[in-house]
């Protein structure tokens, strides 16, 4: 039988939304399994993650494949490099993928925990796999363009679907890929797979502008809140986005209370750019009723608790007065007209 799996990395600042992310793919898109690489080592964060997973119905938790990152991956290796090593290992050892061929229709989707793939559907009949098996056998990889969503409120909203439903969208040139697993497939980077030895163009770009409202979209919650954005700057290790130079910029801005220096942070500049070139939502496109209904389900998750966790991460690195100044400065700059 064909299958589809997802793979992502999880840092400590991803914990507030990780349950929604898991349920989106396992319940809404009904993928067969999910690989999660944990890139944190604090015992309290680990306990919180396992408590979240433990709250899932066994029909979902049994489909999770959780891998604890090594000390090197957690503390020194770039998260992109860590994900690449995990993906190579999975492609080489996961029993399902060991037997995969182009004909077996086994797919692997690489997404981050702030990325929600949406396939317009009848919730009772459609799955991501059903969408995939209708693609031509000559297609080895499908690229889903991002639709960026910017939440510039200080703290997390109760549910990521709230942001997708409520906030404006911005088209993006970035994409994420799903690949048909076969012996020649290789991880290239978080956005793309390669297949050495195959010398024809076998990647299909799913372009909503060239199709109708049934074209899938990958909603990227680029900023889930200003608090989360700052936590990513402080706790991630991505070049030019949250490296030592970016942390120094943030520190200088706080020291001098300089809002212009604060606004020069790479992530803030991207948010500002998105807001300025806000896209018009397609008139024919409506999210299926499931998106509206699911916000009122899974009440076992205490979202207020995670809002406090977001604040706790931030206050561990920045004092409260500085946080209040940052939020006021950024909200003034990023307020939509």
DARA-V917156 format. One record per residue. RES is the residue in three letters. PSI is psi as a letter, one per 40 degrees, with the letter a starting at -180 (NA if undefined). Layout:
res = [RES;RES]
psi = [PSI;PSI]
//
This chain:
res = [UNK;UNK;UNK;UNK;UNK;UNK;UNK;UNK;UNK;UNK;UNK;UNK;UNK;UNK;UNK;UNK;UNK;UNK;UNK;UNK;UNK;UNK;UNK;UNK;UNK;UNK;UNK;UNK;UNK;UNK;UNK;UNK;UNK;UNK;UNK;UNK;UNK;UNK;UNK;UNK;UNK;UNK;UNK;UNK;UNK;UNK;UNK;UNK;UNK;UNK;UNK;UNK;UNK;UNK;UNK;UNK;UNK;UNK;UNK;UNK;UNK;UNK;UNK;UNK;UNK;UNK;UNK;UNK;UNK;UNK;UNK;UNK;UNK;UNK;UNK;UNK;UNK;UNK;UNK;UNK;UNK;UNK;UNK;UNK;UNK;UNK;UNK;UNK;UNK;UNK;UNK;UNK;UNK;UNK;UNK;UNK;UNK;UNK;UNK;UNK;UNK;UNK;UNK;UNK;UNK;UNK;UNK;UNK;UNK;UNK;UNK;UNK;UNK;UNK;UNK;UNK;UNK;UNK;UNK;UNK;UNK;UNK;UNK;UNK;UNK;UNK;UNK;UNK;UNK;UNK;UNK;UNK;UNK;UNK;UNK;UNK;UNK;UNK;UNK;UNK;UNK;UNK;UNK;UNK;UNK;UNK;UNK;UNK;UNK;UNK;UNK;UNK;UNK;UNK;UNK;UNK;UNK;UNK;UNK;UNK;UNK;UNK;UNK;UNK;UNK;UNK;UNK;UNK;UNK;UNK;UNK;UNK;UNK;UNK;UNK;UNK;UNK;UNK;UNK;UNK;UNK;UNK;UNK;UNK;UNK;UNK;UNK;UNK;UNK;UNK;UNK;UNK;UNK;UNK;UNK;UNK;UNK;UNK;UNK;UNK;UNK;UNK;UNK;UNK;UNK;UNK;UNK;UNK;UNK;UNK;UNK;UNK;UNK;UNK;UNK;UNK;UNK;UNK;UNK;UNK;UNK;UNK;UNK;UNK;UNK;UNK;UNK;UNK;UNK;UNK;UNK;UNK;UNK;UNK;UNK;UNK;UNK;UNK;UNK;UNK;UNK;UNK;UNK;UNK;UNK;UNK;UNK;UNK;UNK;UNK;UNK;UNK;UNK;UNK;UNK;UNK;UNK;UNK;UNK;UNK;UNK;UNK;UNK;UNK;UNK;UNK;UNK;UNK;UNK;UNK;UNK;UNK;UNK;UNK;UNK;UNK;UNK;UNK;UNK;UNK;UNK;UNK;UNK;UNK;UNK;UNK;UNK;UNK;UNK;UNK;UNK;UNK;UNK;UNK;UNK;UNK;UNK;UNK;UNK;UNK;UNK;UNK;UNK;UNK;UNK;UNK;UNK;UNK;UNK;UNK;UNK;UNK;UNK;UNK;UNK;UNK;UNK;UNK;UNK;UNK;UNK;UNK;UNK;UNK;UNK;UNK;UNK;UNK;UNK;UNK;UNK;UNK;UNK;UNK;UNK;UNK;UNK]
psi = [i;i;i;h;i;i;h;i;i;h;i;d;e;e;d;d;e;d;d;d;d;d;d;d;d;d;d;d;e;f;i;d;i;h;h;h;h;h;f;i;e;h;d;d;d;d;d;d;d;d;d;d;d;e;e;i;h;d;d;d;d;e;e;h;h;h;h;h;i;i;d;d;d;d;d;d;i;h;d;d;d;d;d;d;d;d;d;d;d;d;d;e;d;h;d;d;d;d;e;i;i;d;d;e;f;h;i;h;h;h;i;i;e;f;h;h;h;h;h;h;i;h;d;e;d;i;i;d;d;d;d;d;e;e;i;i;e;e;h;d;h;h;h;h;i;i;h;i;h;h;h;f;i;d;i;i;i;d;h;d;d;d;d;d;d;d;i;i;i;h;i;i;e;i;i;i;i;h;i;h;h;i;d;e;i;i;h;d;i;e;e;i;i;i;g;i;e;h;f;i;h;e;h;h;h;h;h;d;e;e;a;a;e;e;h;i;i;h;h;h;g;d;h;e;i;d;d;d;d;d;d;d;d;d;e;i;f;h;h;e;d;f;a;d;d;d;d;d;d;d;d;d;d;d;d;e;f;h;d;d;d;d;e;e;h;d;d;d;d;d;d;d;d;d;d;d;f;h;i;h;h;h;d;e;h;h;i;i;d;d;d;d;d;d;d;e;i;f;e;e;h;g;d;d;d;d;d;d;d;d;d;d;d;d;e;d;d;h;i;d;d;d;d;d;d;d;d;d;d;d;d;d;d;e;h;i;NA]
//
